[in-house]
Structure formats: C-alpha cells, structure tokens
Amino acid sequence: MLYFKDVPVVIEIGTAALEVAVVEKKDGAERLFYAHFERVKLNQKTAAELPFVVSSSAPHVFTMSQNLKKSPYLLVYDYLGKLSTVYVKEAKTNSWLKSDTAPEQVGDTVTLFSVRFSFDSTELRDNFMSLLKDISANYKVNNKISRKSVAALLDILDESKSPGPVVLPVAVSKNTVV
C-alpha cells in the first residue's frame, strides 16, 4: 500500500514541480522515498485524458509522469494554490478514484464539530480505526459494546504521546442577526 506524506498543502502559482514523500507499506514494514510531481501542461490533448473537466477553478495539476495513462496519481490545486483533490488510479479497473481534501487539512473553515487524534505510528492509527469499526459494527448488530474492545481502544489512545484529543474551532451559521 502506498500513501503520501509531506504533500505541499499550498503552492506558489508558478510552481513547476513538487517533491512529495511517498510511503510504501509492505508486510508491516514501511519504506520512505521521494517522488517528483511535474505540472501537467493543460491543453486539448491532456484535458481529454484527465478524469475531470478542466476549469479555471482547478488549474494546477501535478503528476508523477507526463504520460497520464501511466501516472498513478494526480494532485489538483485550486486557483489560489490550495490542494483540493487527489486522484489515485485503481490498478484493476484503471479508473481514477477521487479524494477531496478535508477542510481541516488545508486550512478551510470547519463547519462540523470534530476532534483530532494524533498517533505515533500508522500501525497505532490502523489498529485504532479497526477497533472503532468493529465496535460500531457490533453495536449495529447486537446493540452491545464489548468492554474488551473499548479497553483496547483506550489503551491505544493512552499510548499516544499527545495529551489527548484536540478540539477544533467551528464556524456556526446563524439564521438571525443579533
């Protein structure tokens, strides 16, 4: 499994290339390497190969290979230079999977209450998410929560070096002006 690390969240408008840390996770071990993403020259040919309609709202597109048919990833930045979307090419179907960036990742206004947990490693994060998914699935089926699973979940949070969850600020819309 591959995932990105240290992706620039905001770029200068004229940036020609990006350096992104890519982590390969295989058999429990992780290997870090750096990949260069080059700007896609948007023209009639490349526009037809992209998985979205080219517009002025997302004019900055970066890829690992100028041959878009061979490229496994696309990083799309909006007109202000903020990362807006990541496309990953699925190996089996050769189709693009779209992932929009979360507002809190790029500094946009957060409109829903949320909590951020910090983990020391991807293994702890994956274990936490797996336990949370299992607890939720069991509750949906049995209307019961396993104390053992909850204890394991709390142990993972306790192992984290961060002091605990961080409450993020929230923008709340009001219907009336006071």
Backbone as ProteinMPNN parsed JSONL, in Angstrom:
{"seq_chain_A": "MLYFKDVPVVIEIGTAALEVAVVEKKDGAERLFYAHFERVKLNQKTAAELPFVVSSSAPHVFTMSQNLKKSPYLLVYDYLGKLSTVYVKEAKTNSWLKSDTAPEQVGDTVTLFSVRFSFDSTELRDNFMSLLKDISANYKVNNKISRKSVAALLDILDESKSPGPVVLPVAVSKNTVV", "coords_chain_A": {"N_chain_A": [[0.841, -1.172, 0.0], [0.54, 2.201, -0.811], [1.037, 5.517, 0.35], [0.808, 9.1, 0.738], [3.038, 11.521, 2.157], [3.932, 14.561, 3.66], [2.887, 16.274, 1.632], [2.742, 19.22, -0.208], [0.544, 21.632, 0.972], [-0.232, 24.111, 0.156], [0.687, 25.896, -2.717], [2.952, 27.963, -4.637], [1.757, 29.915, -7.305], [3.147, 29.702, -9.793], [4.602, 27.333, -9.643], [6.557, 24.664, -10.855], [7.217, 22.044, -10.297], [6.844, 19.481, -7.782], [8.005, 18.023, -4.715], [7.307, 15.087, -3.173], [6.847, 13.082, -0.331], [6.616, 9.651, -0.379], [5.191, 6.825, 1.055], [5.733, 3.455, 1.296], [4.03, 0.704, 2.321], [4.58, -2.469, 3.316], [4.141, -5.754, 4.244], [4.08, -5.042, 6.968], [6.3, -3.429, 7.28], [7.698, -0.207, 6.638], [8.685, 1.88, 3.954], [10.281, 4.762, 2.967], [10.276, 7.046, 0.32], [11.139, 9.611, -2.043], [9.199, 11.332, -4.403], [8.941, 12.971, -7.536], [6.682, 15.309, -8.685], [5.419, 16.588, -11.598], [4.222, 19.56, -13.212], [1.227, 19.415, -15.071], [0.86, 20.16, -18.406], [-1.74, 21.924, -19.435], [-3.712, 21.317, -22.102], [-5.46, 20.697, -25.19], [-5.096, 17.951, -25.674], [-4.176, 16.818, -23.165], [-6.298, 17.579, -21.555], [-8.371, 15.942, -22.384], [-7.553, 13.516, -21.358], [-7.629, 13.739, -18.632], [-9.344, 13.02, -15.5], [-11.395, 14.766, -14.922], [-13.305, 17.742, -15.65], [-11.551, 20.264, -17.125], [-11.03, 23.373, -15.674], [-11.051, 26.874, -14.708], [-11.164, 26.879, -11.991], [-9.632, 24.85, -10.959], [-6.767, 24.909, -11.862], [-4.16, 23.948, -11.529], [-2.398, 21.17, -11.925], [-0.697, 18.273, -10.991], [1.537, 15.568, -11.674], [3.083, 12.278, -11.552], [4.151, 11.317, -13.883], [4.469, 12.537, -17.169], [3.047, 11.242, -19.079], [-0.124, 10.641, -18.903], [-1.575, 8.297, -18.912], [0.059, 6.439, -17.759], [0.55, 7.435, -15.283], [0.116, 7.102, -11.785], [-1.012, 8.827, -9.93], [-2.668, 11.97, -9.327], [-2.323, 15.291, -8.358], [-4.332, 17.904, -7.523], [-4.644, 21.338, -7.524], [-6.361, 24.275, -6.428], [-7.41, 27.502, -7.824], [-6.232, 29.309, -6.107], [-4.021, 28.042, -5.267], [-4.27, 26.068, -3.35], [-4.318, 22.717, -2.182], [-6.763, 20.68, -3.502], [-7.897, 18.292, -4.492], [-7.152, 14.804, -4.717], [-6.299, 12.368, -6.989], [-6.316, 8.906, -7.497], [-5.171, 6.225, -9.37], [-6.885, 3.305, -9.896], [-5.665, 0.029, -9.78], [-6.806, -2.375, -10.856], [-9.114, -1.687, -12.443], [-8.247, 0.498, -13.817], [-9.295, 2.991, -13.507], [-9.916, 6.334, -12.308], [-9.838, 7.237, -8.897], [-11.4, 9.529, -6.884], [-10.46, 11.785, -4.328], [-11.399, 14.196, -2.209], [-9.834, 16.855, -0.438], [-9.915, 17.2, 3.093], [-11.5, 19.849, 4.894], [-10.124, 20.73, 7.249], [-7.568, 19.888, 6.719], [-6.475, 21.588, 4.826], [-6.768, 24.108, 5.827], [-9.233, 25.36, 5.565], [-12.467, 26.701, 6.539], [-13.995, 24.995, 9.177], [-17.015, 23.402, 9.443], [-18.345, 21.528, 10.884], [-18.525, 19.876, 14.032], [-15.581, 18.504, 15.324], [-12.967, 16.205, 16.246], [-9.531, 15.777, 16.668], [-7.304, 13.12, 16.663], [-4.036, 12.199, 17.541], [-1.503, 10.055, 16.442], [1.342, 7.989, 17.113], [2.334, 6.289, 15.23], [1.62, 4.718, 12.063], [0.677, 2.167, 12.372], [-0.526, 2.146, 14.932], [-2.595, 3.972, 14.42], [-4.009, 2.552, 12.414], [-4.787, 0.266, 13.857], [-6.405, 1.479, 15.805], [-8.472, 2.567, 14.188], [-9.491, 0.195, 13.116], [-10.411, -1.164, 15.424], [-12.376, 0.677, 16.232], [-14.137, 0.531, 14.074], [-14.944, -2.153, 14.314], [-16.218, -2.088, 16.841], [-18.34, -0.359, 16.28], [-19.677, -1.81, 14.256], [-20.413, -4.148, 15.674], [-22.144, -3.021, 17.551], [-24.216, -2.13, 15.935], [-25.279, -4.562, 15.097], [-25.73, -6.154, 17.459], [-26.515, -4.394, 19.454], [-24.821, -4.055, 21.59], [-21.805, -3.297, 23.358], [-18.481, -4.289, 23.382], [-16.553, -4.611, 26.232], [-13.897, -5.271, 26.284], [-12.941, -4.525, 23.742], [-13.329, -1.754, 23.849], [-11.603, -1.133, 25.95], [-9.159, -1.805, 24.75], [-9.13, 0.114, 22.733], [-8.966, 2.465, 24.259], [-6.493, 2.006, 25.436], [-4.796, 2.303, 23.242], [-5.134, 5.041, 22.725], [-4.052, 5.976, 25.075], [-1.384, 5.275, 24.759], [-0.486, 7.086, 22.935], [1.603, 9.925, 22.35], [0.636, 12.455, 22.424], [-1.247, 14.885, 24.326], [-3.936, 14.274, 24.273], [-7.223, 14.297, 22.733], [-7.694, 16.974, 20.405], [-9.678, 19.731, 20.403], [-11.241, 21.213, 17.726], [-11.717, 24.506, 16.336], [-14.956, 25.763, 15.419], [-17.035, 26.981, 12.846], [-20.124, 28.459, 13.111], [-23.205, 28.78, 11.617], [-25.706, 31.322, 11.722], [-29.187, 32.036, 11.784], [-30.419, 34.425, 12.279], [-29.679, 37.902, 12.686], [-28.074, 39.332, 15.367]], "CA_chain_A": [[0.0, 0.0, 0.0], [1.271, 3.463, -0.882], [0.333, 6.731, 0.741], [1.642, 10.295, 0.691], [3.43, 12.202, 3.375], [4.558, 15.846, 3.34], [2.383, 16.874, 0.398], [2.527, 20.659, -0.013], [-0.876, 21.964, 1.053], [-0.388, 25.334, -0.636], [1.83, 26.108, -3.61], [3.035, 29.209, -5.392], [1.024, 29.744, -8.552], [4.017, 29.336, -10.898], [5.4, 26.151, -9.326], [6.651, 23.731, -11.98], [7.359, 20.665, -9.812], [6.712, 19.266, -6.341], [8.642, 16.826, -4.181], [6.364, 14.509, -2.217], [7.3, 11.85, 0.311], [5.699, 8.534, -0.586], [5.489, 5.744, 1.974], [5.276, 2.145, 0.845], [3.826, -0.173, 3.466], [4.554, -3.842, 2.826], [4.431, -6.751, 5.281], [4.276, -4.386, 8.259], [7.448, -2.523, 7.231], [7.483, 0.982, 5.837], [9.839, 2.416, 3.228], [10.013, 6.137, 2.55], [11.049, 7.555, -0.813], [10.626, 10.896, -2.528], [8.787, 11.318, -5.806], [8.775, 14.291, -8.132], [5.444, 15.521, -9.431], [5.577, 17.686, -12.54], [2.981, 20.229, -13.622], [0.64, 18.961, -16.331], [0.575, 21.26, -19.329], [-3.136, 21.771, -19.815], [-4.027, 21.628, -23.486], [-6.571, 19.886, -25.69], [-4.755, 16.527, -25.532], [-4.172, 16.412, -21.756], [-7.642, 17.792, -20.996], [-9.181, 14.761, -22.706], [-7.066, 12.379, -20.574], [-7.847, 13.973, -17.203], [-10.614, 12.467, -15.024], [-12.313, 15.844, -14.56], [-13.398, 18.801, -16.648], [-10.573, 21.308, -16.843], [-11.658, 24.684, -15.497], [-10.193, 27.842, -14.035], [-11.221, 26.68, -10.539], [-8.584, 23.888, -10.593], [-5.834, 24.962, -12.993], [-2.825, 23.452, -11.204], [-2.455, 19.711, -11.844], [0.644, 17.7, -10.941], [1.535, 14.125, -11.875], [4.402, 11.653, -11.481], [4.604, 11.055, -15.24], [3.751, 13.366, -18.13], [2.128, 10.346, -19.767], [-1.196, 10.49, -17.919], [-2.047, 6.912, -18.902], [0.966, 5.682, -16.893], [0.64, 8.081, -13.975], [-0.799, 6.532, -10.794], [-1.56, 9.858, -9.049], [-2.802, 13.359, -9.752], [-2.567, 16.249, -7.288], [-5.018, 19.039, -8.142], [-4.683, 22.53, -6.689], [-7.335, 25.245, -6.927], [-6.861, 28.725, -8.405], [-5.451, 30.0, -5.089], [-2.843, 27.231, -4.982], [-4.525, 25.124, -2.255], [-4.613, 21.348, -2.584], [-8.209, 20.478, -3.429], [-8.298, 16.926, -4.806], [-6.129, 13.826, -5.073], [-6.827, 11.257, -7.778], [-5.477, 7.706, -7.487], [-5.62, 5.298, -10.406], [-7.096, 1.951, -9.379], [-4.878, -0.894, -10.606], [-7.615, -3.384, -11.559], [-10.026, -1.131, -13.443], [-7.563, 1.596, -14.483], [-10.128, 4.189, -13.395], [-9.437, 7.279, -11.302], [-10.615, 7.389, -7.67], [-11.289, 10.92, -6.447], [-10.499, 12.063, -2.889], [-11.31, 15.622, -1.899], [-9.135, 17.094, 0.818], [-10.78, 17.627, 4.192], [-11.299, 21.283, 5.168], [-9.118, 20.977, 8.279], [-6.244, 19.595, 6.171], [-5.977, 22.702, 4.008], [-6.988, 25.379, 6.497], [-10.539, 25.945, 5.298], [-13.36, 26.789, 7.689], [-14.619, 23.733, 9.556], [-18.398, 23.705, 9.799], [-18.88, 20.448, 11.718], [-17.719, 19.613, 15.208], [-14.673, 17.395, 15.086], [-11.872, 16.007, 17.185], [-8.37, 15.195, 16.006], [-6.444, 12.269, 17.462], [-2.693, 12.077, 16.969], [-0.911, 8.751, 16.716], [2.788, 7.958, 16.926], [2.681, 5.48, 14.061], [0.477, 4.321, 11.236], [0.133, 0.917, 12.934], [-1.464, 2.515, 16.007], [-3.762, 4.562, 13.773], [-4.765, 1.488, 11.752], [-5.404, -0.547, 14.922], [-7.471, 2.292, 16.385], [-9.59, 2.619, 13.243], [-10.049, -1.154, 13.014], [-11.196, -1.398, 16.647], [-13.543, 1.557, 16.187], [-15.034, -0.047, 13.076], [-15.506, -3.375, 14.905], [-17.153, -1.706, 17.905], [-19.521, 0.192, 15.618], [-20.389, -2.905, 13.572], [-21.028, -4.996, 16.713], [-23.263, -2.309, 18.16], [-25.32, -2.134, 14.972], [-25.852, -5.907, 15.021], [-26.148, -6.698, 18.757], [-26.818, -3.325, 20.417], [-23.925, -4.226, 22.737], [-20.42, -2.879, 23.148], [-17.528, -5.147, 24.081], [-15.67, -3.866, 27.132], [-12.525, -5.589, 25.903], [-12.612, -3.691, 22.585], [-13.238, -0.364, 24.309], [-10.361, -1.034, 26.727], [-8.053, -1.801, 23.781], [-9.196, 1.414, 22.083], [-8.447, 3.447, 25.215], [-5.058, 1.744, 25.581], [-4.113, 2.918, 22.097], [-5.121, 6.487, 22.96], [-3.141, 6.222, 26.188], [-0.016, 5.118, 24.269], [-0.136, 8.236, 22.107], [2.388, 10.916, 23.078], [-0.09, 13.718, 22.526], [-2.0, 14.954, 25.58], [-5.316, 13.829, 24.112], [-7.858, 14.876, 21.549], [-7.654, 18.419, 20.265], [-10.954, 20.233, 19.917], [-11.008, 22.193, 16.676], [-12.718, 25.576, 16.289], [-16.048, 25.503, 14.485], [-17.83, 28.129, 12.414], [-21.543, 28.125, 13.224], [-24.036, 29.76, 10.921], [-26.91, 31.727, 12.463], [-30.259, 32.471, 10.897], [-30.825, 35.8, 12.558], [-28.612, 38.801, 13.085], [-28.334, 39.827, 16.713]], "C_chain_A": [[0.889, 1.239, 0.0], [0.408, 4.593, -0.341], [1.329, 7.88, 0.789], [1.931, 10.827, 2.077], [4.102, 13.501, 2.931], [4.155, 16.384, 1.97], [2.212, 18.365, 0.649], [1.032, 20.976, -0.055], [-1.184, 23.194, 0.216], [0.875, 25.504, -1.466], [1.812, 27.52, -4.169], [2.404, 28.948, -6.755], [1.919, 29.251, -9.7], [4.866, 28.096, -10.672], [5.369, 25.155, -10.48], [6.719, 22.28, -11.526], [7.238, 20.634, -8.296], [7.516, 18.037, -5.951], [7.758, 16.321, -3.049], [6.957, 13.234, -1.631], [6.223, 10.792, 0.123], [6.137, 7.407, 0.337], [4.9, 4.465, 1.408], [5.204, 1.244, 2.071], [3.646, -1.591, 2.937], [4.97, -4.774, 3.949], [4.772, -6.109, 6.624], [5.446, -3.416, 8.291], [7.124, -1.343, 6.317], [8.784, 1.435, 5.203], [9.448, 3.782, 2.694], [10.888, 6.491, 1.355], [10.376, 8.825, -1.306], [10.336, 10.803, -4.016], [8.601, 12.753, -6.277], [7.491, 14.312, -8.946], [5.654, 16.746, -10.312], [4.215, 18.275, -12.89], [2.527, 19.671, -14.97], [0.364, 20.193, -17.184], [-0.84, 21.051, -19.849], [-3.346, 22.256, -21.247], [-5.137, 20.678, -23.928], [-6.324, 18.391, -25.47], [-4.835, 16.074, -24.069], [-5.546, 16.578, -21.121], [-8.533, 16.582, -21.237], [-8.779, 13.55, -21.864], [-7.307, 12.532, -19.077], [-9.215, 13.457, -16.774], [-11.632, 13.524, -14.591], [-12.319, 16.877, -15.676], [-12.44, 19.917, -16.23], [-11.299, 22.641, -16.762], [-10.697, 25.606, -14.775], [-10.237, 27.682, -12.517], [-10.167, 25.678, -10.055], [-7.534, 23.826, -11.701], [-4.459, 24.348, -12.756], [-2.89, 21.945, -10.964], [-1.026, 19.185, -11.917], [0.546, 16.182, -11.017], [2.96, 13.584, -11.801], [4.989, 11.401, -12.867], [3.794, 11.927, -16.2], [2.81, 12.536, -18.996], [1.02, 10.004, -18.774], [-1.755, 9.073, -17.868], [-1.196, 6.044, -17.98], [1.002, 6.227, -15.467], [-0.351, 7.478, -12.98], [-1.507, 7.582, -9.933], [-1.679, 11.192, -9.767], [-3.045, 14.199, -8.501], [-3.145, 17.489, -7.948], [-5.122, 20.17, -7.123], [-5.658, 23.528, -7.3], [-6.631, 26.516, -7.422], [-6.047, 29.54, -7.404], [-4.17, 29.241, -4.734], [-3.021, 26.275, -3.821], [-4.862, 23.75, -2.808], [-6.111, 21.104, -2.426], [-8.609, 19.014, -3.616], [-7.068, 16.078, -5.114], [-6.833, 12.707, -5.829], [-5.816, 10.117, -7.744], [-6.042, 6.747, -8.518], [-5.703, 3.898, -9.805], [-6.434, 0.963, -10.333], [-5.744, -1.832, -11.444], [-8.435, -2.795, -12.703], [-9.408, -0.006, -14.265], [-8.41, 2.875, -14.486], [-9.607, 5.053, -12.244], [-10.388, 7.318, -10.11], [-10.341, 8.775, -7.112], [-11.379, 11.009, -4.926], [-10.343, 13.564, -2.692], [-10.591, 15.789, -0.571], [-10.135, 17.585, 1.866], [-10.489, 19.093, 4.514], [-10.203, 21.546, 6.203], [-7.707, 20.663, 7.8], [-5.649, 20.789, 5.448], [-6.27, 24.071, 4.606], [-8.287, 26.072, 6.169], [-11.375, 25.975, 6.58], [-14.021, 25.442, 7.93], [-16.021, 24.042, 10.04], [-19.067, 22.604, 10.606], [-17.966, 20.255, 12.919], [-16.832, 18.408, 14.931], [-13.59, 17.364, 16.151], [-10.74, 15.346, 16.419], [-7.578, 14.37, 17.012], [-5.098, 12.177, 16.768], [-2.108, 10.745, 17.39], [0.571, 8.796, 16.405], [3.201, 7.166, 15.695], [1.413, 5.129, 13.283], [-0.145, 3.025, 11.753], [-0.875, 1.206, 14.037], [-2.746, 3.099, 15.418], [-4.642, 3.492, 13.143], [-5.469, 0.594, 12.767], [-6.586, 0.187, 15.547], [-8.697, 2.299, 15.478], [-10.267, 1.264, 13.092], [-10.916, -1.478, 14.234], [-12.476, -0.568, 16.64], [-14.59, 1.019, 15.216], [-15.714, -1.31, 13.624], [-16.533, -3.063, 15.986], [-18.451, -1.198, 17.289], [-20.35, -0.902, 14.947], [-21.093, -3.814, 14.576], [-22.239, -4.316, 17.336], [-24.47, -2.287, 17.229], [-26.034, -3.48, 14.947], [-26.471, -6.334, 16.354], [-26.657, -5.671, 19.754], [-26.018, -3.481, 21.702], [-22.53, -3.779, 22.35], [-19.521, -3.763, 24.002], [-16.601, -4.296, 24.938], [-14.211, -4.067, 26.76], [-12.07, -4.712, 24.725], [-12.448, -2.232, 22.981], [-11.959, -0.156, 25.108], [-9.146, -0.989, 25.801], [-7.97, -0.456, 23.067], [-8.597, 2.499, 22.988], [-6.958, 3.249, 25.467], [-4.261, 2.385, 24.451], [-4.039, 4.431, 22.28], [-4.143, 6.854, 24.074], [-1.682, 6.144, 25.739], [0.451, 6.314, 23.445], [0.597, 9.268, 22.951], [1.656, 12.232, 23.249], [-0.94, 13.707, 23.791], [-3.44, 14.47, 25.464], [-5.929, 14.463, 22.892], [-7.793, 16.396, 21.579], [-8.988, 18.861, 19.694], [-10.669, 21.341, 18.915], [-12.083, 23.273, 16.703], [-13.74, 25.301, 15.184], [-16.735, 26.813, 14.13], [-19.287, 27.704, 12.437], [-22.341, 29.201, 12.52], [-25.277, 30.064, 11.747], [-27.921, 32.257, 11.47], [-30.655, 33.912, 11.108], [-29.617, 36.628, 12.978], [-28.983, 39.397, 14.435], [-27.805, 41.22, 16.875]], "O_chain_A": [[1.876, 1.305, 0.734], [-0.805, 4.618, -0.552], [2.538, 7.666, 0.87], [1.178, 10.612, 3.027], [4.781, 13.515, 1.905], [4.997, 16.894, 1.231], [1.586, 18.743, 1.64], [0.343, 20.624, -1.012], [-2.265, 23.308, -0.362], [1.987, 25.285, -0.984], [0.777, 28.187, -4.171], [2.524, 27.845, -7.288], [1.466, 28.442, -10.51], [5.779, 27.837, -11.456], [4.307, 24.839, -11.016], [6.328, 21.379, -12.268], [7.494, 21.627, -7.616], [7.691, 17.119, -6.752], [7.493, 17.041, -2.086], [7.504, 12.405, -2.358], [5.054, 11.022, 0.434], [7.32, 7.071, 0.394], [3.715, 4.403, 1.082], [6.199, 1.047, 2.77], [2.696, -1.882, 2.211], [6.036, -4.6, 4.541], [5.657, -6.586, 7.335], [5.575, -2.648, 9.244], [6.372, -1.475, 5.351], [9.846, 1.384, 5.822], [8.412, 3.936, 2.048], [12.098, 6.263, 1.374], [9.205, 9.08, -1.026], [11.129, 10.263, -4.786], [8.166, 13.625, -5.525], [7.252, 13.443, -9.785], [6.024, 17.814, -9.824], [3.196, 17.585, -12.868], [3.33, 19.48, -15.884], [-0.282, 21.142, -16.739], [-1.104, 20.118, -20.608], [-3.181, 23.436, -21.557], [-5.685, 19.939, -23.111], [-7.245, 17.653, -25.119], [-5.479, 15.071, -23.763], [-5.92, 15.801, -20.243], [-9.356, 16.234, -20.39], [-9.59, 12.643, -21.674], [-7.2, 11.559, -18.331], [-10.15, 13.448, -17.574], [-12.631, 13.191, -13.954], [-11.441, 16.881, -16.539], [-12.521, 20.439, -15.119], [-12.075, 23.0, -17.647], [-9.653, 25.172, -14.289], [-9.426, 28.289, -11.818], [-9.84, 25.656, -8.869], [-7.418, 22.816, -12.396], [-3.668, 24.237, -13.693], [-3.378, 21.496, -9.926], [-0.245, 19.587, -12.779], [-0.396, 15.58, -10.499], [3.925, 14.33, -11.965], [6.207, 11.284, -13.007], [2.577, 12.043, -16.061], [1.873, 13.077, -19.585], [1.214, 9.162, -17.897], [-2.354, 8.689, -16.863], [-1.669, 5.026, -17.475], [1.444, 5.536, -14.549], [-1.535, 7.353, -13.292], [-2.497, 7.268, -9.272], [-0.913, 11.506, -10.677], [-3.887, 13.848, -7.674], [-2.52, 18.067, -8.837], [-5.62, 19.984, -6.012], [-5.778, 23.627, -8.521], [-5.402, 26.587, -7.433], [-5.247, 30.383, -7.811], [-3.333, 29.745, -3.985], [-2.038, 25.714, -3.337], [-5.603, 23.629, -3.784], [-6.665, 21.298, -1.344], [-9.55, 18.542, -2.977], [-6.087, 16.553, -5.685], [-7.837, 12.166, -5.366], [-4.618, 10.328, -7.935], [-7.245, 6.485, -8.541], [-4.723, 3.374, -9.276], [-6.617, 1.047, -11.548], [-5.45, -2.061, -12.617], [-8.448, -3.341, -13.806], [-9.965, 0.402, -15.285], [-8.256, 3.73, -15.359], [-8.945, 4.561, -11.33], [-11.602, 7.42, -10.285], [-9.189, 9.15, -6.893], [-12.25, 10.397, -4.307], [-9.288, 14.132, -2.974], [-10.728, 14.952, 0.322], [-11.083, 18.302, 1.546], [-9.342, 19.529, 4.414], [-9.429, 22.491, 6.048], [-6.74, 21.122, 8.407], [-4.432, 20.976, 5.462], [-6.042, 25.09, 3.954], [-8.44, 27.258, 6.462], [-11.023, 25.346, 7.578], [-14.542, 24.821, 7.004], [-16.202, 24.855, 10.946], [-20.234, 22.731, 10.975], [-16.756, 20.455, 12.818], [-17.284, 17.41, 14.369], [-13.334, 18.344, 16.85], [-10.976, 14.451, 15.608], [-7.222, 14.859, 18.085], [-5.031, 12.087, 15.543], [-2.204, 10.353, 18.553], [1.008, 9.55, 15.535], [4.301, 7.354, 15.174], [0.296, 5.235, 13.79], [-1.346, 2.802, 11.595], [-1.944, 0.598, 14.086], [-3.847, 2.768, 15.857], [-5.862, 3.506, 13.305], [-6.619, 0.206, 12.561], [-7.637, -0.405, 15.79], [-9.818, 2.068, 15.931], [-11.489, 1.194, 12.955], [-12.021, -2.002, 14.093], [-13.542, -1.064, 17.006], [-15.787, 1.05, 15.504], [-16.912, -1.511, 13.424], [-17.59, -3.692, 16.047], [-19.538, -1.569, 17.732], [-21.576, -0.917, 15.057], [-22.239, -4.208, 14.358], [-23.246, -4.966, 17.615], [-25.609, -2.409, 17.678], [-27.254, -3.536, 14.794], [-27.602, -6.82, 16.385], [-27.181, -6.044, 20.804], [-26.475, -3.089, 22.775], [-22.123, -3.864, 21.191], [-19.769, -3.959, 25.192], [-15.946, -3.379, 24.443], [-13.391, -3.16, 26.9], [-10.943, -4.217, 24.718], [-11.538, -1.552, 22.507], [-11.3, 0.874, 24.968], [-8.211, -0.224, 26.038], [-6.879, 0.058, 22.824], [-7.822, 3.34, 22.536], [-6.235, 4.221, 25.687], [-3.185, 2.94, 24.675], [-3.0, 5.038, 22.021], [-3.493, 7.898, 24.029], [-0.832, 6.86, 26.27], [1.652, 6.526, 23.279], [0.267, 9.471, 24.12], [2.006, 13.036, 24.113], [-1.314, 12.64, 24.277], [-4.1, 14.277, 26.485], [-5.233, 15.099, 22.1], [-7.831, 17.016, 22.641], [-9.385, 18.413, 18.618], [-9.946, 22.292, 19.215], [-13.231, 22.997, 17.05], [-13.428, 24.693, 14.161], [-16.988, 27.649, 14.997], [-19.644, 26.689, 11.839], [-22.175, 30.391, 12.791], [-25.834, 29.177, 12.394], [-27.566, 32.847, 10.45], [-31.176, 34.553, 10.195], [-28.66, 36.11, 13.553], [-30.089, 39.909, 14.612], [-27.932, 41.808, 17.949]]}, "name": "protein", "num_of_chains": 1, "seq": "MLYFKDVPVVIEIGTAALEVAVVEKKDGAERLFYAHFERVKLNQKTAAELPFVVSSSAPHVFTMSQNLKKSPYLLVYDYLGKLSTVYVKEAKTNSWLKSDTAPEQVGDTVTLFSVRFSFDSTELRDNFMSLLKDISANYKVNNKISRKSVAALLDILDESKSPGPVVLPVAVSKNTVV"}
